[in-house]
Structure formats: C-alpha cells, structure tokens
Amino acid sequence: MSERARMAVFGAGVLGFAAVLVWGLGGLPDFGDFAGRYGDYLAHTSVPQRHATSAISVTTFDFRGVDTLIEEFILFTAAVGVVALLRTGRERDDVAAEPESVRRPTAQSGSLGSVATALVGPGLVLGINVVLHGHLTPGGGFQGGVVLMSAFLLIYLGGCHIRLGRLRPLAAMEASEGVGAAGFALIGLGGLVIAGAYLENFLPFGRVGNLVSGGDIPLLNIAVGLEVMGALLVVLGEFLDQRLLMRKGEA
Amino acid sequence: MTAVQLVALVAVALGGTAVVLAHEPARQALVTGVYGFALAVLFLAFQAPDVALSQIVVGAIALPAMILYALRKIIRREEERDEG
C-alpha cells in the first residue's frame, strides 16, 4: 500500500472515530452533575451498616468483595508470570546473587544515598499507617502496600541491594505475597463457614471511627497490603538481580 | 469547575503530549513519572483521594522504575549482540 493510500485509510479512521467520540461526549451529564443511585446508596449505608467511615473501602472489601478477591489473584498471577519469565536460564548464573557481589554500593551520588536512606523510615511508617487506616480514611491495602514497596525501593536507591547477605528479604517477600493472597481467600472462607456466605462479615463491627472497627475490612486491608507489597518487590527484586548479573559480567 | 481542577486538567494534557513527544526511551520513562504525578493531582482535585494515592506511587515511582530496569536489560542485550 502506498503512503498516500495509508494516510487516506488513517484519515478516514480518525474522522470516524472523532465523530463518534464527539457524539458520545455530547450525551454525558453536565460537569459535576452525577446522578448515579448506587453512589448515594453506598455513601449513606456504609457507616450505619458496616461502621466504617471510608465508603470506598466498604465498597471494595464488602459490597463487592469477590471482585477484589479476583483482582488480588490477577496481581498474584501476573507477578508469578514475570518471575517465571525472568528466572529462566538463571541457574547457571546463580553465583552472581552471592552476598559479596551484592553488597557493592549501587548509589552513584552521596547526597542521593543519604536522602533515600533518610526517607526509608518515614516511608515504612506512612505505608503501615495507610494500610491500617484503610477503613477510616482514604487509602487501604493496595495504596499502603505500594507505599511500602517504594520504601524498600529507597533502600536500594540509598546504596544497598534488597537482598542483604543472609537475611534474604526476597524470600520473605515471596512469603508475604503468598500469605496475603491466601489470607484474603481464607478470611472469605471464614465468612462462608461462620456467617453463611463467602466474604460475609463474621466479626463484630465495633465503634464507628475506632481503629478496630468495620468488621473484617481491616484484616482484608492487611492481607491486600502484604500481597501487593510482596508481589511488587518480588518483581522488582527479579529485575534488580538481572541488573546485578549484568554488572558482574561488565567487571 | 475550580481553578485547581482546570490547572490539573491542562497539566495532564501537556504531560501526556510530552510523553508522546519524548523520543529517547529513558527520558520518556522520566517524563512518564512527571505525567503520573500530574494525574495524581488531577484525581485529588476531582475528589478521588484513594485513586490519587495509588497513582502517586504506581504512576510516579513503580512504573518509571520498571521501565528503566527493562530498558537497561534490553540495551545490554543489544550491545552484546552487536559485539558478538
């Protein structure tokens, strides 16, 4: 196909797409004029029915908890897939993951190292805070888990590899990922056994606004936090291992 | 629409264009991070703090980091191929 013919096909497609898009946008409700009934319903029932002040957490972990369970397993499967891909052909190079090569500083600049190291602690505290208050304020397991992951990423930026000597946090992170994913499923199973339906709440709701309130929502948040942090760190750890292997080849 | 919302929308539009216009992949990864942060401000301005929180970390930190690691691996492999 000549370039002119290709441009003609492209132009026709763009014009058609733009026309349909403008037509569709014309039918949208006015700015700030949302009339969805479910939003109102959820905003008004989450505190009286579930004693949790974050309507979004109540929706994701209770009213549509099975949806969140499946999302969790999407992340779990994706992480396992990435690890399986990156680990092929690694055995013969496995020596490169030994501590002595790993302890080499990764930060090139001293100020970057100190800033990153100084932010690790606050990052961890913020992440734990976001996970534990998921049912009270914006945030929750997913957001907190990602914050925790970036705190660990700062350790690497600050000059240390995540896999430090015999500590091997990577193995701990794999465990965290599995425990989180299984924990969510098991809490759901607890609902089936005790309350009669999968993911049905089976714990006392507690007082509105307390740290321990909202039934099993805080527990589900912790499970998701562990899973998200573990999954992302396992994937990042695999990438970092690859990088270190190549560095050793360079030297 | 408030001024903050308007500014956030403009920043996202400019950021998205900048990502497309940045040609070098490594630079593109960094511009993606800035764009991700603009998106987070947009979500916050439109009263979605939950989404904004995930967006800050995923869009501004995790995604650029993963792109950079993947890039490093690809570039390395290409150099080896050129040598051998």
Interface residues (C-beta under 8 A of the other chain):
Chain A: F31 G32 S54 I56 V130 P138 G139 G140 F142 Q143 V146 V147 M149 S150 L153 L232 V235 L236 F239 L240 Q242 R243 M246
Chain B: M1 P49 D50 L53 S54 V57 V58 I61 A62 A65 M66 Y69 A70 R72 K73 R76
